[in-house]
Amino acid sequence: MSEENESASVESRPPEQLWKINNKRAQKNGNHKGVYWVKKRQADEDGKIRGEKWFHSSKYEGEWNNNAKEGYGIMYYSNGDKYEGSWKANQRNGNGTLWKLISKKGDKYKRIYTGEWNDDRMSGQGSYFYDNEDRYDGFWLNGKKHGQGRMIYANGDIYEGQWVDDLKDGYGIFTKANGDSYEGYWMKDMKHGQGSFYFGSTSKIYVGEWVEDIPKCGVFTEVEDDDVVKQCRPKYFTDPNTAPPLPELKLEDPHGVLRETLEEVRKLEDKLLEQE
């Protein structure tokens, strides 16, 4: 390309924005006390701007590498939240804590998440504190509960087990505050597969197959506990005359019936998995 053509090409390009030029000149490297992002204030319905035309929308204090946030730093977001922790290539990477602003004065924060980050998302091991006082401790992937983890609910219920994409999925134990508990397999937040449900109020247990939270086939028995004192039930019939004994009712082949029912339930499970 000739010098004349090159000069004409340069002249035809749109002028570079001033902030980009100054950003290149700044060459932020190492530790900086404070770098601000400035926004233009929106006009009211009458078209007038109240207060300062420009305001600080966010602020970063920490380490830089070649104009990118990298190393340890604190980011104050425009909504008042802040992040303290590690950065790489302008994104949250490594260990860090996200805080939520809970006072208008800007001096009180509530911890939201503490743990590992990858490319600006919660990934790895960490703890999340929900607004309703629930708490999750465990593994994350791309911002969702994924892997082994424990959820402690505000009402006293506890789930400890496997998660997939924010849902209980795999093997886990769910214990309710009233003493009931389920131990077994889950699929998409529902009891699915082999599992046992213990009823705390009656000391009875169901062991069997579940399909989408519904018990399909199993055994329901009473748990014998020497420490539990059984209540004496009143006799509703006080007539001394006794009725004749009733013939015993039995299945001809109980094991065969159970086996056939289990096969039907598992075929249904396979069908549901194929539909996903």
Number of C-alpha atoms within 10 A of each C-alpha: 6 7 8 8 10 10 11 11 10 10 10 8 8 7 8 8 8 8 9 10 10 10 11 11 10 11 13 17 14 14 16 13 10 11 14 14 12 12 13 12 15 12 11 9 7 6 8 10 14 10 8 8 12 12 13 14 16 18 17 20 18 21 22 22 16 13 17 16 26 22 20 20 21 21 22 17 16 13 10 17 19 20 21 20 21 22 26 19 15 15 16 27 22 20 20 21 21 19 18 17 16 13 11 8 7 10 8 11 15 15 18 17 21 21 21 24 26 18 15 16 16 27 22 20 20 21 22 20 16 15 10 9 10 16 18 20 20 21 23 26 19 15 16 16 28 22 20 20 21 21 19 17 17 12 11 11 17 19 20 20 21 24 26 18 15 16 16 26 22 20 20 22 20 19 19 16 13 11 13 18 19 20 20 21 23 26 20 15 16 16 26 22 22 19 21 22 20 21 17 14 9 11 15 15 19 19 19 18 25 24 20 16 14 11 20 15 20 17 11 14 12 12 14 9 9 7 6 9 7 8 6 6 6 7 6 6 8 8 6 6 7 8 6 6 6 6 6 5 6 7 8 8 8 9 10 11 11 14 11 10 16 17 12 13 18 16 12 13 17 10 11 12 10 8 6 5
